[in-house]
Amino acid sequence: MTAQTLAADVTGISVGSAVHDLRRTFRGAVHAPGDDEYDAQRQALNPALDPRPVVVAEASTAADVRAAVLTAREYDLPLAVQSTGHGTLVPSHGGVLLKTSRMAQVLVDPDRRIARVGPGARWSDVIAAAEVFGLAPLSGDTPSVGVVGYTLGGGLSWLSRTYGFAADSLLRAEIVTAEGRLFRADTHRNPDLFWALRGGSGNFGVVTSLEFRLYPVESVYGGVALFPIDRAADVIGHYAEHADERPDELTLSLVAMRRSPVEGVDGPVLAVRGAYAGDATRARRAMRPLWDVAGTPLVDGFRTMSYAETRTIGGTPPRQFEMFDDLPGTLIETAIDSVIREDSGVNALEIREWGGAMANPTHESPGPVGHREVPFTIKMDASAEGAAPLTAYATGGSYLNFLHDATRTHAAYTEANYPLLRDIKRAYDPDNVFRLNHNIPPSPQHRWVTAS
Ligand SMILES: Cc1cc2nc3c(=O)[nH]c(=O)nc-3n(C[C@H](O)[C@H](O)[C@H](O)COP(=O)(O)OP(=O)(O)OC[C@H]3O[C@@H](n4cnc5c(N)ncnc54)[C@H](O)[C@@H]3O)c2cc1C
């Protein structure tokens, strides 16, 4: 037997032992290659990833999570954590894929306006549980997204200009760290970890429960209106110039689209998407200046809707995403031209104002969600070449939840916060066990951590 075949055999034996150990200690389902459900369970949302883990372990308790972490460590197998697969960027080839989707408990305390969820909960579960009490979470545009992955990466909601990022509303987390220890993190217990979790993504362990604030929002005035594309330059120019005058309750985004989403309306259009956390009269008053510039809509779908119905407002897939300090006329011209030109590689560009409570968090020690003060962002359904002319105007900073290039993770943090995150990573995961993600490598040597 050669050294190579011996090594392959040893690896085969340790994989077999790892699967055997997991089957013995795990309460949830364990799927190995060849098992009936293996193929269905190993997938992420993006089919191109096609992950080939040596085992998929579906946790049903925090003890299962711990068993999966310890088994992966014992057999030196890479470990990936997945709830819904919406944000999975790195395939779990040859590793343990720990799935949390079965731990989807949601509890709402209406008196304290708090929700506590398991790591498999989706926003749709929380929205349904909270709306009975006239409350809403800071969920995003797609309710099937998982609460934990979304919140750990920041969490940008239609309500974020009013109430901040979802991470800003986090009150408590329970987490299994790389050593297999269960930690509680809040402002008093493990405050460094609590700080890092509010934007630092899945780098510090496997979250087994989150507790966060809900808000008294039963309905919003929201929807989508379409305008002729030849109004786009004036509308975007007005939007950029008067951003400071719009109230924090209002979030509008402007989407230049190559194809109209509405049957019977042809050609490129400018869509205005938005939501106002308040009643229709105030909303219309706040939106009027922009409507005066835009003129008569081709279609006006704005109406009073339940918070759950905000899912109908829609979103743009962030194939590219950039941040901007301002929106100069040349950028606006380039943007509109690129959606009109057939060969540009750009299908849609969604310009969105940030600001409000995102830029001015009330928390005395807000988490590391980076670049919160940036006034404008653009999500682009575009190829990298199509996006390049706009990228030339960008700040270079990013937002983790819309950053598909995991090698640029550092760009989602400020220069001050990134080294702190690396220090906290070193304290809780010095061997970088949690690395199949938007990875923050541990700092080379331990320094005193000052975040709290
Ligand atoms: C259609 C769509 C719409 C979106 N809309 C928005 C939006 O409006 N606003 C916004 O901010 N973002 C949005 N996102 C981005 C989304 O928030 C991220 O992709 C997020 O990572 C998804 O989390 P998940 O748990 O659903 O995905 P998963 O793929 O299951 O997890 C993604 C990552 O989160 C981490 N993670 C998940 N669970 C745990 C856990 N228990 N412990 C530790 N780490 C964990 C891991 O690093 C994992 O790789 C959207 C994404 C999609 C695909």
The ligand as a MOL file (V3000), in Angstrom:
LIG
                    3D

  0  0  0     0  0            999 V3000
M  V30 BEGIN CTAB
M  V30 COUNTS 53 58 0 0 0
M  V30 BEGIN ATOM
M  V30 1 C -34.0500 36.7730 -2.0100 0
M  V30 2 C -33.1940 37.4240 -0.9540 0
M  V30 3 C -33.6260 38.5960 -0.3560 0
M  V30 4 C -32.8540 39.2280 0.6250 0
M  V30 5 N -33.2970 40.3900 1.1890 0
M  V30 6 C -32.5500 41.0040 2.1410 0
M  V30 7 C -32.9780 42.2240 2.7490 0
M  V30 8 O -34.0440 42.7690 2.4110 0
M  V30 9 N -32.1850 42.7850 3.6910 0
M  V30 10 C -31.0010 42.2130 4.0950 0
M  V30 11 O -30.3470 42.7500 4.9870 0
M  V30 12 N -30.5830 41.0500 3.5470 0
M  V30 13 C -31.3120 40.4440 2.5780 0
M  V30 14 N -30.8540 39.3070 1.9920 0
M  V30 15 C -29.5510 38.7600 2.3830 0
M  V30 16 C -29.7010 37.7930 3.5700 0
M  V30 17 O -29.9550 38.5250 4.7410 0
M  V30 18 C -28.4010 36.9980 3.7450 0
M  V30 19 O -28.1890 36.2280 2.5760 0
M  V30 20 C -28.4140 36.1020 4.9770 0
M  V30 21 O -27.1240 35.5590 5.1820 0
M  V30 22 C -29.4030 34.9620 4.8270 0
M  V30 23 O -29.4510 34.2250 6.0010 0
M  V30 24 P -30.0680 32.7580 6.0150 0
M  V30 25 O -29.9400 32.2390 7.3940 0
M  V30 26 O -31.4170 32.7970 5.3760 0
M  V30 27 O -29.1060 31.9950 4.9950 0
M  V30 28 P -28.1010 30.7480 5.2220 0
M  V30 29 O -27.5290 30.4890 3.8630 0
M  V30 30 O -28.7800 29.6250 5.8850 0
M  V30 31 O -26.9750 31.3210 6.1760 0
M  V30 32 C -26.1090 32.3010 5.6710 0
M  V30 33 C -24.9370 32.4570 6.6060 0
M  V30 34 O -25.4040 32.9730 7.8380 0
M  V30 35 C -24.6510 32.4120 8.9060 0
M  V30 36 N -25.5750 31.6870 9.7890 0
M  V30 37 C -26.8060 31.2250 9.5070 0
M  V30 38 N -27.3360 30.6450 10.5980 0
M  V30 39 C -26.4110 30.7400 11.5780 0
M  V30 40 C -26.3530 30.3320 12.9440 0
M  V30 41 N -27.3590 29.7000 13.5540 0
M  V30 42 N -25.2450 30.6230 13.6520 0
M  V30 43 C -24.1980 31.2730 13.0890 0
M  V30 44 N -24.1980 31.6700 11.8090 0
M  V30 45 C -25.2870 31.4160 11.0680 0
M  V30 46 C -23.6270 31.4730 8.3040 0
M  V30 47 O -22.4170 32.1800 8.1320 0
M  V30 48 C -24.2160 31.1600 6.9600 0
M  V30 49 O -23.2350 30.8650 5.9740 0
M  V30 50 C -31.6110 38.6620 1.0150 0
M  V30 51 C -31.1680 37.4730 0.4080 0
M  V30 52 C -31.9460 36.8520 -0.5640 0
M  V30 53 C -31.4480 35.5850 -1.2070 0
M  V30 END ATOM
M  V30 BEGIN BOND
M  V30 1 1 1 2
M  V30 2 1 2 3
M  V30 3 2 2 52
M  V30 4 2 3 4
M  V30 5 1 4 5
M  V30 6 1 4 50
M  V30 7 2 5 6
M  V30 8 1 6 7
M  V30 9 1 6 13
M  V30 10 2 7 8
M  V30 11 1 7 9
M  V30 12 1 9 10
M  V30 13 2 10 11
M  V30 14 1 10 12
M  V30 15 2 12 13
M  V30 16 1 13 14
M  V30 17 1 14 15
M  V30 18 1 14 50
M  V30 19 1 15 16
M  V30 20 1 16 17
M  V30 21 1 16 18
M  V30 22 1 18 19
M  V30 23 1 18 20
M  V30 24 1 20 21
M  V30 25 1 20 22
M  V30 26 1 22 23
M  V30 27 1 23 24
M  V30 28 2 24 25
M  V30 29 1 24 26
M  V30 30 1 24 27
M  V30 31 1 27 28
M  V30 32 2 28 29
M  V30 33 1 28 30
M  V30 34 1 28 31
M  V30 35 1 31 32
M  V30 36 1 32 33
M  V30 37 1 33 34
M  V30 38 1 33 48
M  V30 39 1 34 35
M  V30 40 1 35 36
M  V30 41 1 35 46
M  V30 42 1 36 37
M  V30 43 1 36 45
M  V30 44 2 37 38
M  V30 45 1 38 39
M  V30 46 1 39 40
M  V30 47 2 39 45
M  V30 48 1 40 41
M  V30 49 2 40 42
M  V30 50 1 42 43
M  V30 51 2 43 44
M  V30 52 1 44 45
M  V30 53 1 46 47
M  V30 54 1 46 48
M  V30 55 1 48 49
M  V30 56 2 50 51
M  V30 57 1 51 52
M  V30 58 1 52 53
M  V30 END BOND
M  V30 END CTAB
M  END
